[in-house]
Amino acid sequence: MYIENKYWNNYIGDTDDSLNLIAFLEDQSSDEIEFSDILQALGLNKHDGNFRRTTSPLGFTNSMGIYLDFTFAIDILTDLAAILLECKVNGSVDLHDLEPYDTDSRKINIIATPDDYELLNKALSDFSKNPLEYDLSELVPEEDMREMAEICEDLRQELLS
């Protein structure tokens, strides 16, 4: 997996929000998923491009009727950016590679439009420059937030190149 260790499990992809995102992707009936549909299904579209403060509720009800919620909008967005990069590089991502303990092998592809890439560009750029302005910083030490911001900037540049 291209993103392994470089981005995934390096401040990205290693939170409870990450596990819920993978559960969401696993629950989708199609192996091709529109980026904008993910944002809408999880409630991220209500943020109007500003992910500094998470507005509730963010989540979804899975096919078994269980509601899974998300804590931080920026966590979902950085995870999606990394997964999108994997899909861009390799054409798909195996959900089992993202979460090998509870997820079966299944390849999906996230499809993004130029507008989706522009949203990611703006959001990741803002986070990279202003990590302490995000609600995530209330739980994460400043040094870790700054390191995550650097990783997100690298991810942004690579995703948009």
N, C-alpha and C positions, 0 to 999 in steps of 0.2 A: 504494500500500500504506500503510495507516494507521500501522503501526509503524515504517516506514522512517525512519531518521535520529533519530527520537524515542527509540526503544529499540533497534531492530535495527541492528547495526553501530556501536553506541555502548556498548561493553563487553558487549553481548548479541548473539549471532549471529555473532561474528567469531573463533571459535576452531576448532581441529581437532575438538573435541567437537561444535561446531555443524555442521560438515560431515558428521560421522558421524551426527548426529541427522537431518539432511535426507536422507542416504542411507537411513537406516532408514525414514523416512516414505515415501520414494519406493518402497521395496521392498514396502510393504504392498499387499495385493490390493484392499482396500476404500478408497473415498474418504472414508468416515466412520470415524474411529478413536477408540475410547474412551481417555480420558486414563489411566485405571487399567490398561488393557491395555498401554499404552506403558511405564508404570512397571514392570509385571511383566516384560514382554519384555526390558527392558534391565537388570533386576536392581535397580532403585531401590526396589522394594517391600521389599527386605531391610534398608533403612536405618531402618525404623520411624519415619519423619518427621524423623530427625536427619541432616542433610546436611552437617554440619561436617567430618567426616572421611569420605573415600570408601573404602568397602570393596570390594575386588575379588572377583570380576571384574564389571565393568560392560561390557556389550557385547552383540553379536548376530552371528549368522552370516547373511549375506545370501543371496539366492537363487542366487548364483553359488558359494556355498560358502566365501566369504571371511569370516573373523572380523574385525569392526571393534570396537575397544574404546574406552572413554571414560576420561578421566583424572580429571575432577572432577564429582562428583554435582551440585554447585551450578550448574555451567555448564549441564548438561542441564536442570535445573529452571527456571533463569531463561529459557533459550531457549524451553522449553515454555510458560512463562507468557506470554511475548511473542507466541508463535504463537497461543495460546489467545485472547489479547486481539484479535488480528487476526480470528480466526474469530468472536469475539463481535460485533465491530463490523461486519464485512463478510460474515459467513456462511460464509466459507471463506478459504483462503490459497492462492495459486499458488506451488508449490514453486520454480518458476523465478524468482519475485520474491525468494525467500529466498537463492537461490544461482544467479545467472544464467549462470555459466560452464560448469558441467557438468551442469545439471539441466534436463530438458525441462519444458515447461509442463504442469502438472497441478494441478487444484484439489482440495484436501482440506479436511475439516472435523474438528476435534478436538472431541469431545463430553465435557463434564465434569459430574459430579454435584455436589451441594452438599458432599459429603464431600471431593471433589477440590479444590474451591475453598477449603475449610477447611484442607486440607493445604498448599496454596499460600500461604494467608494466614499460617499459622504459620511456614512455612519462609522466606518472603520477609521477614516481619517480623523474625525472628531474624537473618537475614543483614544486614538494614538496620541493626540495632542492634549487631551483633557481627561485623563483616566480618573483623576480624583473627583471629577464632577459627576461621576456615575454612582448610582445607588449601591452597586457592588462594592465600592470602596468602603462602605460602612462595615463590611465583614472581612475584608481582605487587607492585610498590611500594605502600607504605602509602597514599600520596595517591590512587593509582588505585583501590585497594580502597575507600577512603572515598567516592570519586566514584561508583563502581559501586553502592555501598550506597544512595546517594541516588537514583540512577536506579531501582534495584529497589524502593525505597519508593514512588516515583511510580508505577511499574508496578503494584505491589500495590494501591495506592489506586484506580487507574483500573480495574483488572481486577475489583475487588470492589465497585465502585460500581453 
